[in-house]
Amino acid sequence: MSEQQSDVRYRERMQKKKEIMDARIRESSEERGVVIVNTGTGKGKSSAGFGMAARALGHGQRVGVVQFIKGKFATGEEAFFRRFDEVTYHVMGEGYTWETQDRERDTEMAQAAWERARALLRDESVNLVLLDELNIALKKEFLDLPTVLEDLASRPPMQHVVITGRGAPQDLMDVADTVTDMRKEKHAFEAGVKAQQGVEM
C-alpha cells in the first residue's frame, strides 16, 4: 500500500469515527453532577482526583476536599490547594491503619471526616467534592455504607463527587457514573525506592 493510499484510508477511518462521536455527543443531552470512583491497586487514584480539582478551579468553581486515613505527613497537594480561597480542605485522618493500630480511634476519625463531607455534600456553592481514600474507610467498615450512599444521592443536583481509594465496595461502584480501576503493573517502592516528594507526597 502506498503512502497516499494509507493516508486516504486513515482519513476515511477518522471521518467514520467523527460521525460516531458526533452522534454520541448529540445524544448526551443530560446535564447533572456525576459520581466518579477511582479504585484499584495501582498508583494515581488520588492524583487523578486532585487533577479534577485543579480542572474545576480552572473553570472558576469551588472545591471541597476531605482526606480520610491520610494525615500523618504533609503532602504537596495539601500545600498547593490550600493556596486557593475557592478550596475548603480538611485532612481528617491520623495516618495509615497499619500505623495507627487503633480501630476505635480510626472509626471515630472516619466518622468525624464524614460529618465534614456531609456538610460539603449539602452545600450548593461547592461544585466538586473530593473524598480522598473514602474507599478505605468503607472497606474497613469505619462508616455505614448505606448512610454514605444516601448522602451522595441527596447532594445538590449539579455537584460532582470524586471518591478515591483501593477496594471500592460494589454498591458504591453500582451507583457511580464513572468507575476507573487502576491496576498496578510495577511500583518503584517494590524495587526499594523511597517515597519521593512530588511523586508520592
C-alpha positions in Angstrom: 0.0 0.0 0.0 1.4 3.4 -1.0 1.7 6.3 1.5 -1.0 8.1 -0.4 -3.4 5.1 -0.1 -2.6 4.8 3.6 -3.4 8.5 4.1 -6.7 8.1 2.3 -7.7 5.1 4.4 -6.7 6.9 7.6 -8.9 9.9 6.7 -11.8 7.6 5.9 -11.5 5.8 9.3 -11.3 9.1 11.1 -14.3 10.5 9.3 -16.3 7.5 10.3 -15.1 7.8 13.9 -16.0 11.5 13.9 -19.5 10.7 12.7 -20.0 8.2 15.5 -18.5 10.5 18.2 -20.6 13.5 17.0 -23.8 11.4 17.2 -22.9 10.3 20.7 -22.3 13.8 21.8 -25.7 14.9 20.3 -27.4 12.1 22.3 -25.7 13.1 25.6 -28.0 15.9 26.5 -28.4 15.3 30.2 -26.6 17.8 32.4 -26.1 16.9 36.1 -23.5 16.2 38.7 -21.7 12.9 38.5 -20.0 10.5 40.9 -16.6 9.3 39.9 -14.8 6.4 41.7 -11.1 5.8 41.3 -10.1 2.5 42.8 -7.7 -0.4 42.2 -4.2 -1.4 43.3 -2.3 1.0 41.0 -0.9 4.4 41.7 -2.7 7.5 40.6 -6.1 7.4 42.2 -5.7 10.4 44.4 -3.6 12.2 41.8 -6.4 11.8 39.3 -8.9 13.2 41.8 -6.7 16.2 42.5 -6.3 16.7 38.8 -10.0 17.1 38.6 -9.9 19.6 41.5 -7.4 21.6 39.5 -9.6 21.5 36.4 -12.6 22.7 38.4 -10.6 25.6 39.8 -9.6 26.5 36.3 -13.2 26.9 35.5 -13.7 29.2 38.5 -15.5 26.5 40.5 -15.4 25.9 44.3 -13.9 22.7 45.5 -14.2 20.8 48.8 -11.6 18.2 49.9 -11.9 15.7 52.7 -9.0 13.3 53.2 -9.8 10.1 55.1 -7.0 8.0 56.6 -4.1 10.2 55.4 -2.9 13.0 57.7 0.3 12.0 59.4 2.6 13.6 56.9 2.4 16.8 54.8 1.6 16.4 51.1 2.3 18.6 48.1 -1.4 18.6 47.1 -2.4 20.0 50.5 0.3 22.7 50.3 -0.8 23.6 46.8 -4.6 23.6 47.2 -4.6 25.5 50.5 -3.4 28.5 48.5 -6.8 28.9 46.9 -9.7 30.7 48.7 -12.1 28.6 46.5 -10.9 25.4 48.2 -12.2 24.0 51.5 -9.6 21.4 52.6 -9.9 19.0 55.5 -7.2 16.4 56.5 -9.1 14.1 58.9 -7.0 11.0 59.3 -4.1 10.2 61.6 -2.2 8.0 59.2 -2.4 4.6 57.6 -4.2 2.0 59.6 -1.1 -0.2 60.0 0.5 2.8 61.7 -2.4 3.8 63.9 -3.3 0.3 65.0 -6.3 1.6 66.8 -9.6 0.6 65.2 -11.8 2.5 67.6 -9.8 5.7 67.0 -9.7 5.2 63.3 -13.5 4.7 63.3 -14.0 7.9 65.3 -11.8 9.9 62.9 -13.6 8.5 59.8 -17.0 9.4 61.3 -15.8 12.9 62.0 -14.5 13.2 58.5 -17.8 12.0 57.1 -19.5 14.8 59.0 -17.3 17.3 57.2 -18.0 15.5 53.9 -21.7 15.6 54.6 -21.6 19.4 55.1 -19.9 19.8 51.7 -22.4 17.5 50.1 -25.2 19.8 51.3 -23.6 23.0 50.1 -24.9 24.0 46.7 -22.0 26.5 46.3 -19.4 23.7 46.2 -19.2 22.4 42.6 -16.8 19.4 43.2 -16.2 17.4 46.3 -13.1 15.1 46.5 -13.4 12.3 49.1 -9.8 11.1 49.1 -9.3 7.5 50.5 -13.0 7.2 51.4 -13.0 3.7 49.9 -10.5 2.5 52.6 -12.8 3.8 55.3 -15.7 1.9 53.7 -13.7 -1.2 53.2 -12.6 -1.2 56.8 -16.3 -0.6 57.8 -15.4 2.6 59.7 -18.5 4.1 58.1 -22.0 2.9 57.3 -22.2 2.3 53.6 -26.0 2.9 53.2 -25.7 6.2 55.0 -22.9 7.3 52.7 -24.9 6.3 49.6 -27.9 8.1 50.9 -25.9 11.3 51.5 -24.4 11.0 48.0 -27.9 10.6 46.4 -29.2 13.7 48.4 -26.5 16.1 47.3 -27.2 19.1 45.1 -28.1 18.0 41.5 -25.2 19.8 39.8 -22.5 18.8 42.3 -19.7 16.4 41.2 -18.1 13.9 43.6 -14.8 12.1 43.2 -14.1 9.2 45.5 -10.7 7.5 45.7 -9.0 4.6 47.4 -8.5 0.8 47.0 -11.3 -1.7 47.4 -14.3 0.4 46.5 -17.4 -1.5 47.6 -19.6 -2.9 44.8 -22.7 -1.0 45.9 -20.8 2.3 45.6 -19.5 1.3 42.1 -23.0 0.4 41.1 -24.3 3.9 41.8 -21.3 5.7 40.4 -21.4 7.3 36.9 -17.8 6.6 36.1 -15.5 3.9 37.7 -11.8 3.5 36.9 -9.9 0.5 38.2 -6.2 1.4 38.3 -4.2 -1.7 38.0 -0.6 -1.9 39.2 2.0 -3.4 36.8 5.0 -2.4 38.9 5.9 0.2 41.5 9.2 1.8 42.4 8.7 1.0 46.1 8.9 -2.7 45.4 12.4 -2.1 44.0 13.4 -0.3 47.2 12.9 3.3 46.0 11.8 5.6 48.8 8.6 7.7 48.5 9.6 11.0 46.8 8.2 14.5 47.2 6.3 15.4 44.2 5.6 11.8 43.3 4.1 10.0 46.3 3.6 13.0 48.7 
